[in-house]
Amino acid sequence: MAYSLPYYCTIVQYLAYVAIATSSRYPHRRGPAPPGAAADLARVQHRDHASGSHSGLDRLLPGCGWPLGAVSELYPHGEGFGELSLLLPALRRIACADARQVVLIRPPHIPYAPALVNAGLPLRRLMWLAPDTDEEAQWAAEQTLRAGAAGAVLLWTQVEANVPMRRLQLAAEEGQSLSFVYRPPRMLRNPSPAAVRLALHPATNAVRVDVVKARGGHGGSALCPLRCAA
């Protein structure tokens, strides 16, 4: 069976996408919203957390789940050991139950469509953006979050400064979406306004998660079996 990649767009195309999504979220700014847009937004506005479906990890997170309207930072110690699989249950809910977009911004590798489909993510709900620079990636994430243009935004960045992270946090609060930021482990020594900061480590058929910070949650560690994320 042949699979197409998640929808890829350029920065210019993305400007148009964010503008359209903004007009849907804020109809008074750009005319009437399309039919069903208000219902789609209302369906998720009553929630302030999204369960990650890993009971051990959920118990450590604020509200027993990933916080909506806040940045969750993930610090993987390595690549390819399930650092994205950890989020799949929440992303499936966003893409399938809530019928909202999931935006991947500057991931380190081209998204592998067959694996995403096998994980239960419909490709029509995925958008892949590959800006040339880290600064453009941060800008795209901020605009998407601020506009409420997606149910979940995943950003891979090397940013060290605190100001860009604060801008992302404020944008997430305004847009009330799930926001995940992957950063190198060395950044853990720097302060961050993020609501959640997790260090990810490979384990046998699992991901070990160390909670470095969880505003309103608990510290500790959890072992998340990869089979539960698939």
N, C-alpha and C positions, 0 to 999 in steps of 0.2 A: 504494500500500500504506500502511495506517495503522500508526503506531507509538505505543505508550504510552511515557510518560516512565519513566526509572528509578524504582524504588520510592521514594516520598517519605514520610517519617514525621516526626512531631512529636517533641519532646524526651521527652514522656511515653511514647509508643510506643517510642522508642529505649531507654528504661530497661528495658522488658520484653525487647527484642531482646538487649541486652547481657547481661541476666540469664540468658536461655536459652542464649546462646552460651557464657557462663562455665560453666554447668552441663555443657556438652558437653566443654569443655576440661579442667575440673577435676571429674570425676564424684564424687570423695569429698566435695565441698562440698554438692552439691544432688541426690544420688541418681544412678542409673545414666545413662550417656550413651546417646544414641540409637544404633541399629545403624549401623556404618560411620563414626562420628565419629572413633574412635581411628585407623582406617586412613587417613582423610583427613589427620589431623594428622601421622601417621608418614611419609606420603608426602613431606612438605615439610621435616620436621625435619632430614634429613640434609644439606640444603643450607644454606650460610651466605651465598650471593650469588645473585642472579638476573640473568641476562644481559639487557642492554638491546637486544641485536641490532644495535647500531651498533658495528662493530668498532673504529673510531677512538676512540670514547668509552670502550668497555669496557676498552681497554688502559690508560686513564688512571685508572680506578676501582679501588678496593681489591678484590682477588680477581677482577678483570676482570668486574665487574658491580655492580648495585645491592646494597648490604649489607642483609641481613636482620637484624632486631633492632637497627636503628640508624636515626637520622633523616637523610634526605637533603634539604637545603634547595635550592630553586630560586628564582632571582631574575630574573624576566623583565623585560627592558627594553622594555616595550610589551605589547600584548594582541593576541590573534588571529593570531599568526604561527607557531603550531605548538608552543607551550610545553607543551600537553598531549599532542600527538602524539608527542613525544619519549619518553613513557612507555608508549605503546600496546603495543609488543612484550612488555614485562614484564607489563602488566596482562592481556593476552590469555592469557599463560601461567597467571597466577593464576586467572583466571575460567574458562578452558576446561580446561587440562591438570590443574590442581590442584582445580578445582571449588570455589573459595572466593569469598567476597564481596569486592567492591571498593567502598569507602565514600568518597563525595565529600562533604566537609563545607564548607559555605558557599562554593561557587565563586562567582565574580563574576557569572556568567550562568546561566540555567536550562540544564541539560544538554540538548543537542539529540539526541534519540533516533535519528533516521535516520543521523546521522553516526557515532554510537557503534556502531550495528548494522553499517554499512558498514565500520567499522574492525575488525569481528570480535568485538565485545564483546557477549555475550548479556545482554539487559536484566534477566533474572531474577537475574543475579549482581551487579547494580549497586544500590547504595542511595544515595539523595541526601538529605542532611540540611541544612536551612537555618535554623540558630538565629538568634534576633533579635540577639544580641550576639557580639562576638569572644570574650568570656570563656566563653560557653556553647559556642562552637565548639571552643575549646581543651579544655574539659572533656570534650566528646563524643569528641574525638580521643584524649585520654588514656585514657578508660575503654575505648574500643574496642581500643586498642593493648594495654593492660594485660591485658585479658581474652582476647586472642588471638581476638577475635570476627570478624576479617576477615583476608584474605590481604594486602590492601593498603589503606592509609588515605591519602587525599589531603586536606590541610587548606590552606585559604587564610586567612591571618591577617595582621593589622597589628601583632602583638605586638612590642614593643621590648625588654621586660625579658628578662634572661637566665634567671630562675628558671622561668617557664613552659616555656621551651625545654628546660631541664634535666629538668623533669618529663616532657615528651614523650619525651626520649631514654631516661630510665629505664623509662618505660612500654613503649617499643619493645623494649628489651632483654628485658623480662619476657615480652612477648607473642610475640617472634620473628616479627614481620610486617614487610612493606615499609612504610615510612613516608616520605611525601613532603610537605614543607611549602613552600608558595609564599609568598614574602615580598617586600615592595617592595625595589627595589635599594638604597635609602638605608640599609637595615639591614645592608648588607655591612660597613659601618665598625664595627659592634658585634661583640664576640666572641660565639661560639656553641659549645655543646657538640656540635653535629651532627657526624657522621662525614664527611659530604660537603656541600660548598657549591659550587653552580654558578651562574655568571652566564650568562643566556641572551640572545642577540641575534638579531634577524631577519637573514636573508641570502636570497639569491635561491634560491627553492625549497629552502631548508634552514634549519636552526637552528645558529648558531654557539655552541658551549659553551666557556666559559672555566672551567677548574677552579681555583677559589679555594682550596679545601681538600679533601683526600682522604686521610683517615687510613689509612695503609698503601698508598696508591696513588701517583700521580704528578701533578705539575702539568702545565700545558699547555693546549692548545685542540684542539677537534675540530669538524669540520663534518659535521653529521648531515643528510643529504638527507631531505626529508619523504616522498618516495616509499617509503623504506625503513621508515617508521613506519606506513604505511597497511596 
